[in-house]
C-alpha cells in the first residue's frame, strides 16, 4: 500500500524510481479505509535527504500511511529553503488540533551541546508534551532519542572519548519482542555520534526495556514497556553512502575524522561501501508500523 504525502514533494520522483508506492491526496480521499497517520518532526539540516531515508522505509508497508512533516518555528534552517518548509511542513500551531497514530522525531546535529543550549529546546519539549495527548506512538532517533530519555526519565547523555562512527554489531537481547520480530541474533547498524547514555541509568528505569546492545557502546534500541515510545541511537534509516558523504564532507572541510569503522571494504575510501543494515531498517520500521496499527485507537479522539 502507498504512503500519502503532500503533492509535489520533491523526493517523490526518487521514491517512484525505487518502486516505493505513493498516492496523491485526491485519490486517497476516495478510498474507504482508515489510513495510519504519521507526523515526522524533521530536525536534520538536509531535510530532503532525511525525508527520502524515512519515506523509503515507511512506504514498505501493506497499509496506507498518511505523512505530515513538522519543523521548529523557533529555529531558522540554513540548509533548507524557507519556501520548502512553508510548502511541505507544518508548525505545531498548524497541527495542534490534529491527532496522529505515530510521530517520528529525528536526530539533530546538536548533540555536543547541553540540552539547555539548544535554541529550540522549549518548543521541542512542548511538541513532545503535546504528542502525549495527540499521538499514540512515538519513535525517537539518535539525538532525538537522547533528548526524549532525558525529557521523560531524566537520563543524561555524556561525551564519548572519540566519535562513534561506522558500522557496528549489536546483540538482539529480546528476540521475542514484537519490535524485534525478524531480527537476527546480531545485526549491524550505522552509528554517527559523539555522545552516549549510560546503560546503568537506563536499567534503573523500570518503565524501559533494552532491546539491543553492544558490549562496549551500550544500548541501541530501547522502548517503554507499553511500547508507545521507541528509541534508537543508531541510524538504520541511512542509505549506502550516507556515512561516506559525511566522511568526505569533513575531509574536504579539513576536519580531523577517522575512517568509518567496518564500512569501506579493506578500509579503502575509494571503494563502494557494502550495504549490510538495509533489511534490519525495514524490519524495525515495519514492526513499529504494525504495532502502532494493531494497538492505536480507530477513533483518534480517544487519545484524550
C-alpha positions in Angstrom: 0.0 0.0 0.0 1.2 3.6 -0.6 2.2 6.4 1.6 0.2 9.6 1.1 2.4 12.7 1.0 1.7 16.2 0.0 1.5 16.6 -3.7 4.7 17.9 -5.4 7.2 16.9 -2.6 10.5 16.9 -4.5 11.7 13.5 -3.3 8.6 11.8 -4.8 10.3 11.2 -8.1 13.2 9.4 -6.4 10.7 7.2 -4.5 8.9 6.3 -7.7 12.2 5.2 -9.3 12.8 2.9 -6.3 9.2 1.4 -6.6 8.2 3.0 -3.3 4.5 3.5 -3.6 3.0 7.0 -3.1 -0.5 8.2 -3.5 -1.9 11.7 -4.1 -4.4 13.2 -1.7 -7.2 13.3 -4.3 -7.0 9.5 -4.8 -6.5 8.7 -1.1 -9.7 10.5 -0.1 -11.8 8.2 -2.4 -10.6 5.1 -0.6 -12.9 3.6 2.1 -10.2 2.7 4.6 -8.7 4.1 7.8 -5.1 5.1 6.9 -2.3 5.3 9.5 -1.5 8.9 10.2 2.2 9.7 11.0 3.9 13.1 11.6 7.6 13.4 11.2 9.4 16.1 13.2 12.5 16.6 11.0 15.3 18.2 12.9 18.1 17.4 10.4 19.7 20.2 8.4 19.3 18.5 5.0 15.7 17.9 5.3 15.1 16.4 1.8 17.7 13.8 2.4 16.1 12.7 5.7 12.7 12.8 4.0 13.9 10.3 1.5 15.5 8.0 4.1 12.3 7.8 6.2 9.7 7.7 3.5 11.6 4.8 1.8 11.1 2.7 4.9 7.6 3.9 5.8 6.5 3.2 2.2 7.3 -0.6 2.5 4.1 -1.4 4.3 0.7 -3.1 3.3 -1.0 -0.1 5.0 -1.8 3.3 3.6 0.3 5.7 5.6 -0.6 9.4 5.6 2.5 11.6 6.2 2.8 15.1 7.6 6.1 16.9 8.3 6.8 19.3 11.1 9.6 21.8 11.7 10.6 24.1 14.5 9.2 27.6 14.2 11.8 28.9 16.7 14.8 27.8 14.6 16.0 29.1 11.3 17.2 26.3 8.9 20.3 27.3 7.0 20.3 24.3 4.8 16.7 24.0 3.7 14.9 26.8 1.8 12.2 28.5 3.8 9.9 28.0 0.7 10.3 24.2 1.1 9.4 24.3 4.8 6.4 26.6 4.2 5.1 24.5 1.3 5.6 21.0 2.7 5.9 21.4 6.5 3.8 22.4 9.4 4.4 24.1 12.7 3.0 22.9 16.0 0.3 25.6 15.9 -0.9 24.4 12.5 -1.3 20.8 13.7 -2.2 21.4 17.3 -5.8 20.2 16.9 -4.9 17.1 14.8 -4.3 13.6 16.1 -1.8 11.0 14.8 -1.2 7.3 15.2 2.6 7.9 15.2 5.3 10.5 15.4 8.9 10.2 14.4 11.5 12.6 15.9 14.8 12.6 14.0 18.3 13.3 15.2 19.9 16.7 15.1 23.5 18.0 14.9 23.4 19.5 18.4 24.5 16.5 20.5 27.6 18.1 21.9 25.5 20.9 23.3 23.8 20.7 26.7 20.1 20.4 26.2 19.5 23.8 27.6 21.9 25.3 25.0 19.7 24.1 22.1 17.9 27.2 20.9 14.6 25.4 20.2 14.6 23.1 23.2 11.5 24.7 24.8 9.5 24.3 21.6 10.7 20.7 21.3 9.5 20.0 24.9 6.1 21.5 24.1 5.8 19.3 21.0 6.6 16.1 22.9 4.2 17.1 25.7 1.5 17.8 23.0 2.1 14.4 21.5 1.2 12.7 24.8 -2.5 13.6 24.1 -2.4 13.8 20.3 -0.2 10.9 19.2 -0.5 7.2 20.1 3.1 6.0 19.4 6.5 7.9 19.2 9.7 6.8 17.5 12.8 8.8 18.6 16.1 8.6 16.6 19.7 9.4 17.7 19.8 12.8 19.4 16.0 12.7 19.4 16.2 9.6 21.5 18.7 11.1 23.9 16.5 14.1 24.3 13.4 12.1 24.9 15.1 9.8 27.5 16.2 13.0 29.3 12.7 14.6 29.0 10.8 11.6 30.2 13.2 10.0 32.7 16.0 12.5 33.5 18.7 10.3 31.8 21.7 12.3 31.0 24.0 12.0 27.9 27.8 12.1 28.1 30.6 12.8 25.6 32.4 9.8 24.2 36.3 9.9 24.1 36.1 9.9 20.3 33.3 9.9 17.8 31.4 6.6 17.3 31.5 6.4 13.6 30.9 3.4 11.4 29.0 0.1 11.2 28.8 -1.9 14.5 27.4 -5.3 15.5 24.7 -5.1 18.2 23.2 -8.0 20.1 19.5 -8.7 20.0 18.6 -9.1 23.7 14.9 -9.7 23.3 14.3 -11.7 20.1 10.7 -12.5 21.0 9.8 -8.8 21.5 7.3 -7.6 18.9 9.5 -4.7 17.9 12.4 -7.1 17.3 10.4 -9.5 15.2 12.6 -11.0 12.4 15.9 -9.6 13.8 19.0 -11.8 13.7 20.8 -12.6 17.0 23.2 -9.8 16.0 22.6 -7.0 13.5 24.6 -4.2 12.0 23.7 -0.6 12.4 25.4 2.7 11.3 26.4 4.9 14.2 27.5 8.6 13.9 27.6 10.3 17.2 29.8 12.0 19.8 27.6 11.1 22.9 26.1 8.2 24.7 23.7 7.4 27.5 24.8 5.2 30.4 23.4 1.7 30.4 23.2 1.6 34.2 21.0 4.8 34.2 18.7 3.1 31.6 18.5 -0.1 33.6 17.4 1.9 36.7 14.2 3.0 34.9 11.6 0.3 35.4 9.5 1.6 32.5 12.2 0.9 30.0 13.3 -2.3 28.2 16.7 -2.6 26.4 16.1 -4.5 23.2 19.6 -4.5 21.8 23.1 -3.5 23.0 26.8 -3.5 22.3 29.2 -4.8 24.9 31.3 -1.6 24.7 29.0 1.1 23.4 25.8 0.1 25.3 22.2 0.1 24.2 21.0 0.8 20.7 17.2 0.1 20.7 15.0 0.8 23.7 11.3 1.1 24.3 8.9 1.7 27.1 7.1 -1.4 28.4 3.8 -0.2 26.9 5.7 0.0 23.5 4.3 3.5 22.9 7.8 5.0 22.9 10.6 3.6 20.8 14.2 4.9 21.0 17.2 4.1 18.7 20.6 5.7 18.9 21.8 4.3 15.5 20.7 5.1 12.0 19.0 2.1 10.4 17.4 4.6 8.0 20.7 5.6 6.5 21.4 4.6 2.9 24.6 3.1 1.5 26.6 6.3 1.1 25.4 8.4 4.0 28.5 7.8 6.1 30.7 8.2 3.1 29.2 11.6 2.3 29.7 12.6 5.9 33.3 11.4 5.8 34.0 13.2 2.5 32.4 16.4 3.8 34.6 16.5 6.9 37.7 15.7 4.9 37.0 18.5 2.5 36.5 20.9 5.4 39.9 20.0 6.8 38.4 18.4 9.9 40.1 15.5 11.7 37.9 12.5 11.2 38.8 8.8 11.2 37.6 6.3 8.6 34.1 4.9 9.4 34.7 1.6 11.2 33.9 -1.6 9.3 32.4 0.4 6.4 34.7 0.7 3.4 35.9 -2.7 2.0 39.5 -3.1 3.3 39.3 0.4 4.7 39.6 1.8 1.2 37.6 5.1 1.0 37.6 4.8 -2.8 35.7 1.5 -2.7 31.9 1.4 -2.6 30.5 0.6 0.9 28.7 -2.6 1.4 25.1 -2.2 2.4 24.8 -4.5 5.4 22.0 -3.0 7.5 19.2 -2.4 5.0 17.0 -5.4 5.9 17.0 -4.6 9.6 16.0 -1.0 8.9 12.9 -2.3 7.0 12.2 -4.7 9.8 12.3 -2.1 12.6 10.1 0.4 10.8 7.8 -2.4 9.6 7.5 -3.7 13.2 6.8 -0.2 14.6 4.1 0.5 11.9 2.5 -2.9 12.6 2.4 -2.5 16.4 1.1 1.1 16.0 -1.6 -0.1 13.7 -2.6 -3.1 15.9 -2.8 -1.0 19.1 -3.8 2.5 18.2 -7.4 3.6 18.5 -9.6 3.6 15.4 -11.0 6.9 16.6 -8.0 9.0 17.5 -10.2 11.4 19.5 -10.0 8.7 22.2 -6.4 9.7 22.8 -7.6 12.4 25.2 
